[in-house]
Amino acid sequence: MRRRNWRLIIVGLGLVLAAGGFFLAMMGLAGKSNDPQAMLRTVGEVSGAVAGIGAVMAVAGLIGRKG
């Protein structure tokens, strides 16, 4: 029987939510930027990477460990 690692699940979901919140917050600031397209491209890459890491952590927590 595998035991779920709730710490990994919670941290992974927190990272996914934080990445989404960061992206939405930066969308509001894009209008004030000199180059909003480049800014949102960079913000999207960073948010996507953080959300991907969070998703992997959550899945690894769901798979769990042998116990």
C-alpha positions as CSV (number, residue, x, y, z in Angstrom):
1,M,0.0,0.0,0.0
2,R,1.3,3.4,-0.9
3,R,1.0,6.4,1.4
4,R,0.3,9.8,0.0
5,N,2.8,12.6,0.9
6,W,0.4,15.4,1.8
7,R,3.3,17.9,2.2
8,L,4.3,17.5,-1.4
9,I,0.6,17.7,-2.6
10,I,0.0,20.9,-0.6
11,V,3.2,22.6,-1.7
12,G,2.7,21.6,-5.3
13,L,-0.9,23.0,-5.4
14,G,0.3,26.1,-3.6
15,L,3.0,26.6,-6.3
16,V,0.4,26.2,-9.1
17,L,-1.9,28.8,-7.4
18,A,1.0,31.2,-6.8
19,A,2.1,30.9,-10.4
20,G,-1.4,31.7,-11.6
21,G,-1.8,34.6,-9.2
22,F,1.6,36.0,-10.3
23,F,0.6,35.8,-14.0
24,L,-2.7,37.6,-13.3
25,A,-1.1,40.2,-11.2
26,M,1.6,41.0,-13.8
27,M,-1.1,41.2,-16.5
28,G,-2.4,44.2,-14.7
29,L,1.0,45.9,-14.8
30,A,1.7,45.1,-18.5
31,G,-0.1,48.2,-19.7
32,K,2.4,50.4,-17.8
33,S,5.4,48.6,-19.4
34,N,7.4,50.0,-22.3
35,D,7.3,46.6,-24.0
36,P,4.2,44.7,-22.7
37,Q,4.6,41.8,-25.1
38,A,8.1,41.0,-24.0
39,M,7.2,41.4,-20.4
40,L,4.2,39.0,-20.6
41,R,6.3,36.5,-22.6
42,T,8.9,36.4,-19.8
43,V,6.2,36.3,-17.1
44,G,4.5,33.5,-18.9
45,E,7.6,31.4,-19.2
46,V,8.4,31.8,-15.5
47,S,4.8,31.1,-14.4
48,G,4.7,28.1,-16.7
49,A,7.9,26.7,-15.2
50,V,6.7,27.2,-11.6
51,A,3.3,25.7,-12.4
52,G,5.0,22.7,-14.0
53,I,7.2,22.1,-11.0
54,G,4.2,22.4,-8.7
55,A,2.2,19.9,-10.8
56,V,5.1,17.4,-10.8
57,M,5.4,17.8,-7.0
58,A,1.6,17.3,-6.6
59,V,1.6,14.2,-8.8
60,A,4.7,12.8,-6.9
61,G,2.8,13.3,-3.7
62,L,-0.3,11.6,-5.0
63,I,1.8,8.6,-6.1
64,G,3.3,8.5,-2.6
65,R,5.9,6.2,-1.2
66,K,5.8,2.6,0.0
67,G,5.0,2.4,3.6
